[in-house]
């Protein structure tokens, strides 16, 4: 559990942790941008698999 809490703390520090825009549609766009950045960071940590035949 503490590893996941540490990871979320790092993500919040990196991405700001809260929405800064007031308009709802702008908040949706900001959230999508955070999700895209988080997915990119997660993808960088994934190992590349190779099939052995």
C-alpha positions as CSV (number, residue, x, y, z in Angstrom):
1,X,0.0,0.0,0.0
2,X,2.7,2.5,0.8
3,X,4.2,2.1,-2.7
4,X,1.0,3.1,-4.3
5,X,0.6,6.0,-1.9
6,X,4.1,7.2,-2.8
7,X,3.4,6.8,-6.5
8,X,0.2,8.9,-6.2
9,X,2.0,11.6,-4.2
10,X,4.6,11.8,-6.9
11,X,2.0,12.1,-9.6
12,X,0.1,14.8,-7.8
13,X,3.3,16.7,-7.2
14,X,4.3,16.4,-10.9
15,X,0.8,17.2,-12.4
16,X,-0.3,19.8,-9.8
17,X,-2.7,17.7,-7.8
18,X,-5.8,19.8,-8.4
19,X,-7.7,21.5,-11.2
20,X,-6.7,25.1,-11.8
21,X,-9.4,26.1,-14.3
22,X,-12.9,27.2,-13.3
23,X,-14.9,26.4,-16.5
24,X,-16.2,22.8,-16.5
25,X,-15.3,22.1,-20.1
26,X,-11.8,23.5,-19.4
27,X,-11.5,21.2,-16.4
28,X,-12.5,18.2,-18.5
29,X,-9.7,19.1,-21.0
30,X,-7.2,19.6,-18.2
31,X,-8.2,16.2,-16.7
32,X,-7.7,14.5,-20.1
33,X,-4.3,16.2,-20.4
34,X,-3.3,14.8,-16.9
35,X,-4.5,11.4,-17.9
36,X,-2.5,11.4,-21.1
37,X,0.6,12.5,-19.3
38,X,0.1,9.8,-16.6
39,X,-0.4,7.1,-19.3
40,X,2.8,8.2,-21.0
41,X,4.7,8.0,-17.7
42,X,3.2,4.6,-17.0
43,X,4.2,3.4,-20.5
44,X,7.8,4.5,-20.0
45,X,8.0,2.2,-17.0
46,X,6.6,-0.9,-18.7
47,X,9.1,-3.5,-20.0
48,X,9.1,-4.3,-23.7
49,X,8.1,-7.9,-24.2
50,X,9.7,-10.1,-26.8
51,X,8.4,-13.5,-28.0
52,X,10.9,-16.3,-28.1
53,X,10.1,-19.0,-30.6
